[in-house]
Amino acid sequence: MAMVFKQIIRVDSGCVTYIIGSKETGECAIVDPLLDVDLIVNETMKEGFTEITRVIDTHTHADHISGARNLAKMFNLPGVYMHTNSDSKFKTIPVQDGEALELGDVKLRFICTPGHTCDHMCILLGDSKVLTGDTLLIGDVGRIDLGGDPRENSDRLYDSLHGKLLRLEDNLELFPTHVGAAQHLANTNASSTIGKEKANNPALKPKSKDEFFKYMTEDWPPKPTDYQNIIRLNRGEASVAVI
Ligand SMILES: [Fe+2]
């Protein structure tokens, strides 16, 4: 498989954007683009692509402003791929659980994993990699207190982790949307595997939903600055251009 796969990590925040493409057909998807779209376009062109053909957000982000809408506009795309639960006000291409997307010979399959947000999805790449967004991080999981009822979010996240992600192959490489800057996170690796996380990730140790909720709400760090406004912007309820 002639797949291009590249991480762009913003060092100050640990946020990660992914470039995924097919050398065979020149099709290219950007997952979780940060707002600096010029940087993303440059990095994509360096990989030999002449255009971006799909833009995907794994969920409505609360900690950074997404560049997805701007990129979609720049490349005249019909919309941003998002989970069908997304209540974004701009044009999205709604994605259902299990849906597939092909970039030439590169196959993506979406796995809906609500919990961190109600509109979260992970992405399987062929049979070797999984993008886990903010559902499963390296040594941690995404927080559940930035929208909706935390207990419901926690129960959903538990189901998404134990019912879906941890059932994937142990040797699958795991790539999250955040590295090195999350709660409980002392690890600066940029990737892991499902097997390593099963063995080492403390957030996966609680055996019941009650224990998991207790873990998720102990020693919680401060919420991101201005997170409600960021969510509003990312839903398209205000123009990103004003920032
Ligand atoms: Fe997030």
Boltz pocket constraint, residues with backbone or C-beta under 6 A from the ligand:
constraints:
  - pocket:
      binder: B
      contacts: [[A, 59], [A, 60], [A, 61], [A, 62], [A, 63], [A, 116], [A, 134], [A, 142]]
      max_distance: 6.0
